[in-house]
Amino acid sequence: MKRSLNDLKGYTIRANDGDIGTVYDFYFDDQGWGVRYAVVDTGGWMSDRRVLIASSALDSPDWESRTFPVKLTREQVQNSPSIDTEKAILRQHETDLHSYYGWPIYWGGPIQGVFQAAPLLVMDAEDEDEDETLQEEPERDTHLRSASEITGCHIEATDGEIGHMEDFMVDDETWAISYLLVGTRNWLPGKKVLVSPKWIKHLCWEKSNIQVDLTRDAIKDSPEFDPRKPVTPEVEGKLHDYYGRPMD
């Protein structure tokens, strides 16, 4: 089933011998479009430290208690490599983490259900010259992005802006990102629509901008989505029939 990533924030991460903390955020891969890590707020028992838990390490959740079990101990988490989640996550950080826990790496290929459909991040040289602050950002060797950081990102159609990024809809088994939830409040008040990552033609995270290969009219007339309800096969079927292209 496809679930709202925002709704999964606040879930408790439960180790074999007690709770680790609660989900504060998620990191996703903007090339493979899969959720790779949950950022867990340890709530003070580790000096207010936040830790990363790979999505592949999360067992099937208890939806009623809003809990994700993990086959780890609190001591293992406490002794894990320290990573500053306020800064860019580098590949060496990930390598250290996966080596410590014995988690399989994902960057050798896509995880099951995750497609390689996103374009390369592009920024024009003249744009980079205009913003000197970009030169201070550490060079990335991963494509990890914070889900919270992307919320509010501008979404543009081929002929103009259509709204803002509000949420991700993810497969709760593979952690693949199936859709972006776009709110069109500045253009079509109140309407929310689903857009597949496959339709992204250009990304510029530094300018909080995502361009999709759709027109404003196509979005205007597309099926409206109620985020309070699940993404059912019927919902996906209507989207497929309307756009006439693969959804995921």
Phi and psi in degrees as a GROMACS rama.xvg file:
@    title "Ramachandran Plot"
@    xaxis  label "Phi"
@    yaxis  label "Psi"
@TYPE xy
-90.4328  130.279  LYS-2
-126.522  155.908  ARG-3
-71.2072  128.524  SER-4
-67.9407  -35.745  LEU-5
-60.9169  -36.037  ASN-6
-67.8747  -23.1904  ASP-7
-82.3007  -13.3558  LEU-8
-68.4528  139.397  LYS-9
95.8888  -9.71672  GLY-10
-64.5527  145.222  TYR-11
-82.9431  134.962  THR-12
-97.9944  116.178  ILE-13
-110.491  116.687  ARG-14
-82.4587  179.925  ALA-15
-63.663  -28.0002  ASN-16
-121.644  23.7409  ASP-17
141.019  175.79  GLY-18
-77.4576  141.351  ASP-19
-90.9536  -40.6666  ILE-20
162.022  -158.961  GLY-21
-123.015  152.922  THR-22
-69.4237  121.615  VAL-23
-98.7231  -35.5581  TYR-24
-163.642  177.641  ASP-25
-133.919  149.098  PHE-26
-107.716  132.24  TYR-27
-121.158  159.783  PHE-28
-96.8175  115.912  ASP-29
-83.1151  9.98457  ASP-30
-107.635  -47.7645  GLN-31
-83.7455  -15.1603  GLY-32
53.1677  52.2859  TRP-33
-129.77  145.84  GLY-34
-75.9936  124.435  VAL-35
-103.084  -33.4304  ARG-36
-143.968  148.18  TYR-37
-97.5614  133.244  ALA-38
-91.5366  119.461  VAL-39
-109.515  123.907  VAL-40
-85.3029  117.22  ASP-41
-79.9348  -1.59935  THR-42
70.8744  15.2836  GLY-43
108.913  -21.614  GLY-44
-72.275  -11.4034  TRP-45
-122.014  42.4714  MET-46
56.7085  45.2556  SER-47
61.1067  24.7267  ASP-48
-80.1368  144  ARG-49
-106.307  140.709  ARG-50
-125.55  159.191  VAL-51
-103.461  132.485  LEU-52
-121.094  123.797  ILE-53
-61.8613  140.823  ALA-54
-60.6668  -30.9761  SER-55
-68.4408  -16.5341  SER-56
-91.1048  -9.45594  ALA-57
-81.0007  124.198  LEU-58
-77.8995  174.422  ASP-59
-58.0411  130.155  SER-60
-76.8711  159.417  PRO-61
-95.9708  102.917  ASP-62
-65.7624  -32.8766  TRP-63
-69.9313  -42.7624  GLU-64
-89.5123  -2.64901  SER-65
54.9099  56.2528  ARG-66
-131.297  135.455  THR-67
-108.521  115.14  PHE-68
-80.898  147.586  PRO-69
-135.334  144.073  VAL-70
-84.3077  66.4153  LYS-71
-138.619  164.88  LEU-72
-108.525  160.48  THR-73
-62.6499  -34.7414  ARG-74
-64.8312  -40.8138  GLU-75
-58.3125  -45.488  GLN-76
-65.7561  -41.0219  VAL-77
-62.3982  -33.9462  GLN-78
-94.9891  6.45096  ASN-79
-71.326  157.606  SER-80
-55.62  133.787  PRO-81
-78.1548  129.646  SER-82
-129.99  128.312  ILE-83
-81.2395  104.28  ASP-84
-75.3273  -3.27397  THR-85
-85.9361  -7.4531  GLU-86
-118.033  170.599  LYS-87
-60.33  136.988  ALA-88
-87.058  118.007  ILE-89
-93.7763  160.681  LEU-90
-60.024  -35.0275  ARG-91
-63.2286  -36.546  GLN-92
-60.7275  -46.0864  HIS-93
-63.878  -42.4428  GLU-94
-60.1853  -45.0338  THR-95
-60.413  -42.6215  ASP-96
-66.3152  -47.2437  LEU-97
-68.1795  -34.8056  HIS-98
-66.3975  -41.1449  SER-99
-63.5631  -47.3717  TYR-100
-85.8868  -16.9292  TYR-101
77.5486  23.6466  GLY-102
-77.1782  145.326  TRP-103
-67.9469  146.453  PRO-104
-81.0123  153.662  ILE-105
-108.362  -19.194  TYR-106
-78.0516  0.151819  TRP-107
-81.4634  -9.0272  GLY-108
171.931  167.518  GLY-109
-71.9393  149.172  PRO-110
-75.6049  163.699  ILE-111
-56.8201  130.439  GLN-112
87.7292  -6.38429  GLY-113
-102.726  130.224  VAL-114
-101.004  157.861  PHE-115
-102.382  83.9347  GLN-116
-122.598  -12.7242  ALA-117
-78.935  146.975  ALA-118
-74.7811  167.355  PRO-119
-66.4588  148.019  LEU-120
-66.7049  131.164  LEU-121
-124.371  133.918  VAL-122
-138.883  128.664  MET-123
-67.7929  146.581  ASP-124
-59.6298  -39.0823  ALA-125
-66.3724  -32.4544  GLU-126
-66.4983  -39.4594  ASP-127
-66.8931  -36.2954  GLU-128
-66.042  -32.7823  ASP-129
-70.8544  -27.3322  GLU-130
-116.108  95.3518  ASP-131
-68.8166  -20.6476  GLU-132
-66.8078  -24.1207  THR-133
-65.4624  -28.0095  LEU-134
-69.5173  -17.5807  GLN-135
-86.7419  -13.0488  GLU-136
-72.999  132.661  GLU-137
-62.4295  143.746  PRO-138
-64.1466  131.385  GLU-139
-90.0922  141.834  ARG-140
-121.457  15.0512  ASP-141
-128.606  175.518  THR-142
-119.183  35.7016  HIS-143
-82.3877  137.619  LEU-144
-136.276  145.728  ARG-145
-76.8631  130.849  SER-146
-62.996  -39.3531  ALA-147
-65.4449  -36.6821  SER-148
-62.7153  -33.6718  GLU-149
-83.261  -21.6146  ILE-150
-58.4438  130.079  THR-151
95.7122  -4.85304  GLY-152
-59.8181  140.124  CYS-153
-71.0874  136.029  HIS-154
-113.046  124.638  ILE-155
-116.49  139.113  GLU-156
-86.6533  -177.648  ALA-157
-68.2248  -17.699  THR-158
-127.357  24.8862  ASP-159
142.399  169.484  GLY-160
-69.2868  143.658  GLU-161
-118.693  -17.9489  ILE-162
160.671  -152.898  GLY-163
-131.197  150.51  HIS-164
-70.5159  126.774  MET-165
-115.836  -28.535  GLU-166
-167.957  167.782  ASP-167
-113.991  143.487  PHE-168
-106.97  120.373  MET-169
-119.737  150.401  VAL-170
-74.8614  123.55  ASP-171
-78.4161  3.74829  ASP-172
-108.504  -43.6576  GLU-173
-97.8391  -15.8669  THR-174
66.0009  19.3009  TRP-175
-74.9317  139.261  ALA-176
-82.4452  113.433  ILE-177
-89.119  -35.9094  SER-178
-147.676  153.393  TYR-179
-96.8667  136.409  LEU-180
-95.1806  118.061  LEU-181
-109.996  125.727  VAL-182
-96.3245  127.947  GLY-183
-103.375  30.3615  THR-184
-57.2234  -27.537  ARG-185
-84.6346  -3.31713  ASN-186
-132.733  -51.9742  TRP-187
-119.599  89.6734  LEU-188
-50.09  122.852  PRO-189
88.8839  -16.8988  GLY-190
-81.0205  137.779  LYS-191
-125.025  137.443  LYS-192
-133.775  158.328  VAL-193
-100.888  135.754  LEU-194
-129.438  130.324  VAL-195
-76.4764  140.219  SER-196
-58.089  -22.161  PRO-197
-63.6018  -19.8288  LYS-198
-94.2551  3.95813  TRP-199
-75.7343  130.742  ILE-200
-109.671  -18.5528  LYS-201
-158.425  137.811  HIS-202
-125.546  137.448  LEU-203
-143.19  89.0374  CYS-204
-63.3395  -34.6559  TRP-205
-61.3399  -28.3596  GLU-206
-104.646  10.8799  LYS-207
51.0518  53.0651  SER-208
-135.538  130.007  ASN-209
-125.596  125.974  ILE-210
-107.319  132.643  GLN-211
-115.857  154.187  VAL-212
-86.2317  59.1072  ASP-213
-141.248  153.881  LEU-214
-91.4658  163.53  THR-215
-62.7484  -37.7787  ARG-216
-65.5178  -37.1737  ASP-217
-62.4424  -41.6644  ALA-218
-68.0315  -41.5459  ILE-219
-58.0838  -39.6713  LYS-220
-96.1532  2.82999  ASP-221
-74.4106  159.315  SER-222
-59.7239  133.456  PRO-223
-78.4848  144.509  GLU-224
-114.886  134.259  PHE-225
-96.5194  107.169  ASP-226
-65.0125  -10.8334  PRO-227
-78.8632  -9.50595  ARG-228
-113.467  157.025  LYS-229
-74.5358  160.714  PRO-230
-83.8666  94.7304  VAL-231
-86.9131  164.316  THR-232
-55.5415  -31.9255  PRO-233
-65.6453  -42.646  GLU-234
-61.7224  -46.2237  VAL-235
-65.1287  -35.9132  GLU-236
-63.3434  -41.0687  GLY-237
-64.8561  -40.1772  LYS-238
-64.5931  -43.1973  LEU-239
-61.7504  -45.1059  HIS-240
-64.8405  -38.5861  ASP-241
-69.7681  -49.7534  TYR-242
-83.7957  -23.6345  TYR-243
65.6616  32.5083  GLY-244
-147.008  158.874  ARG-245
-58.4406  142.39  PRO-246
-93.5871  -34.7702  MET-247
